[in-house]
Amino acid sequence: MDEQALEALVGEVEQAWNTHDMSRFAACFAADADFVNVRGWWWRGRGEIELTHALLHETMFSDSFMELERAATKDVGAGVVVMHVKWRMVGHERGGPQQTSEPRTGIWSWVIRDREGRLEIVSSHNTDTMVVPSTHPLAGRQA
């Protein structure tokens, strides 16, 4: 899959978020896309993705700003890739698993397909990144 097109998709999602244009944001997703957010809430289809994000951008994300960085891409089939995107968000109201308004970071996993020359996200799962507690068995290991 074309590297520039993948970077452009990441940039488009970031710009749509930061301008709070949820029609533009939703247009990055397939009509039948799935979106699982950081709290495990599952939205099905571009329309539901747009509707729920529009509501959130009228409320808790109205002043948010997100930076996205492509972290890894893996080809999984003809015209299909899995991409992991690191994100950092500021300016939001209390949210995420920790219910904080402090800056948050996370990883967003996308399954992307090339549909007749246009890239679209068909599946999306978003999660906050949290520090491993010092008492956890994985403490001190790369997570």
C-alpha positions as CSV (number, residue, x, y, z in Angstrom):
1,M,0.0,0.0,0.0
2,D,1.3,3.5,-0.9
3,E,3.2,5.0,2.0
4,Q,2.2,8.6,1.1
5,A,-1.5,7.6,1.0
6,L,-1.2,6.0,4.5
7,E,0.5,9.1,5.9
8,A,-2.2,11.2,4.2
9,L,-4.9,9.2,5.9
10,V,-3.3,9.7,9.3
11,G,-3.1,13.4,8.6
12,E,-6.7,13.6,7.5
13,V,-8.0,11.9,10.7
14,E,-5.8,14.3,12.8
15,Q,-7.0,17.4,11.0
16,A,-10.6,16.3,11.1
17,W,-10.4,15.8,14.8
18,N,-8.6,19.1,15.5
19,T,-11.1,21.1,13.4
20,H,-13.9,19.2,15.1
21,D,-15.3,18.3,11.7
22,M,-16.9,14.9,12.4
23,S,-18.3,14.6,8.9
24,R,-14.8,14.8,7.6
25,F,-13.6,12.5,10.3
26,A,-16.3,9.9,9.5
27,A,-15.5,10.1,5.8
28,C,-12.1,8.4,6.7
29,F,-14.1,5.2,7.6
30,A,-15.8,2.6,5.5
31,A,-19.6,2.8,5.3
32,D,-19.7,-0.5,7.4
33,A,-16.8,0.3,9.6
34,D,-16.5,-0.7,13.3
35,F,-15.1,1.6,16.0
36,V,-14.3,0.5,19.5
37,N,-13.3,3.4,21.7
38,V,-11.1,3.5,24.8
39,R,-14.0,2.5,27.1
40,G,-14.9,-0.5,25.0
41,W,-18.0,1.1,23.4
42,W,-18.6,-0.3,20.0
43,W,-20.1,1.8,17.2
44,R,-21.1,0.3,13.9
45,G,-21.1,2.0,10.6
46,R,-19.9,5.4,9.4
47,G,-23.2,7.1,10.4
48,E,-23.0,5.9,14.0
49,I,-19.3,6.8,14.1
50,E,-20.1,10.4,12.9
51,L,-23.1,10.8,15.2
52,T,-21.4,9.7,18.4
53,H,-18.2,11.7,17.7
54,A,-20.2,14.8,16.8
55,L,-21.9,14.6,20.2
56,L,-18.6,14.1,21.9
57,H,-17.0,17.1,20.0
58,E,-19.9,19.3,21.1
59,T,-19.2,18.4,24.7
60,M,-16.1,16.7,26.2
61,F,-13.8,17.0,23.2
62,S,-14.9,20.6,22.1
63,D,-11.5,22.0,23.0
64,S,-9.4,18.9,22.4
65,F,-6.3,18.7,20.2
66,M,-4.8,15.4,19.1
67,E,-1.4,14.6,17.6
68,L,-1.2,11.4,15.6
69,E,2.0,9.4,14.7
70,R,2.0,6.3,12.6
71,A,3.9,3.7,14.7
72,A,3.7,0.5,12.6
73,T,2.1,-0.9,9.5
74,K,1.7,-4.5,8.6
75,D,0.4,-5.9,5.3
76,V,-2.1,-8.6,6.0
77,G,-3.5,-9.3,2.5
78,A,-4.0,-7.8,-0.9
79,G,-4.9,-4.2,-0.4
80,V,-5.3,-4.5,3.4
81,V,-3.0,-3.3,6.2
82,V,-3.1,-3.1,10.0
83,M,-1.7,0.2,11.2
84,H,-1.0,1.2,14.8
85,V,-1.1,5.0,15.4
86,K,0.2,6.6,18.6
87,W,-1.8,9.6,19.8
88,R,-1.5,12.3,22.4
89,M,-4.5,14.4,23.3
90,V,-4.8,17.6,25.3
91,G,-7.7,20.1,26.1
92,H,-10.4,17.5,26.7
93,E,-12.7,17.2,29.7
94,R,-12.5,14.2,32.0
95,G,-12.4,11.0,30.0
96,G,-10.7,7.7,29.3
97,P,-10.4,4.8,31.7
98,Q,-8.7,7.0,34.3
99,Q,-11.3,9.7,34.0
100,T,-8.8,12.5,33.7
101,S,-8.5,15.8,32.0
102,E,-4.7,15.6,32.0
103,P,-3.0,15.0,28.7
104,R,-3.5,11.4,27.6
105,T,-1.6,9.1,25.2
106,G,-2.7,5.9,23.5
107,I,-2.5,3.5,20.6
108,W,-5.2,3.3,17.9
109,S,-5.3,0.2,15.8
110,W,-6.8,0.5,12.3
111,V,-7.5,-2.1,9.6
112,I,-7.3,-0.2,6.3
113,R,-8.3,-1.3,2.9
114,D,-7.8,0.1,-0.5
115,R,-11.2,0.5,-2.1
116,E,-10.8,1.4,-5.7
117,G,-7.8,3.7,-5.0
118,R,-9.3,5.2,-1.8
119,L,-8.0,4.2,1.6
120,E,-10.7,3.7,4.2
121,I,-10.6,2.4,7.8
122,V,-12.8,-0.7,8.2
123,S,-12.0,-1.4,11.8
124,S,-10.7,0.8,14.6
125,H,-9.8,0.1,18.2
126,N,-8.5,2.8,20.4
127,T,-6.9,2.5,23.9
128,D,-5.2,4.7,26.4
129,T,-1.6,3.9,27.2
130,M,-1.0,3.5,31.0
131,V,2.1,3.1,33.0
132,V,2.7,-0.4,34.4
133,P,2.5,-0.1,38.2
134,S,5.7,-1.0,40.0
135,T,3.9,-3.8,41.9
136,H,2.7,-5.5,38.6
137,P,4.5,-8.7,37.3
138,L,5.3,-6.8,34.1
139,A,7.0,-3.9,35.9
140,G,10.3,-3.0,34.3
141,R,9.5,-4.8,31.1
142,Q,8.7,-3.3,27.8
143,A,4.9,-3.1,27.4
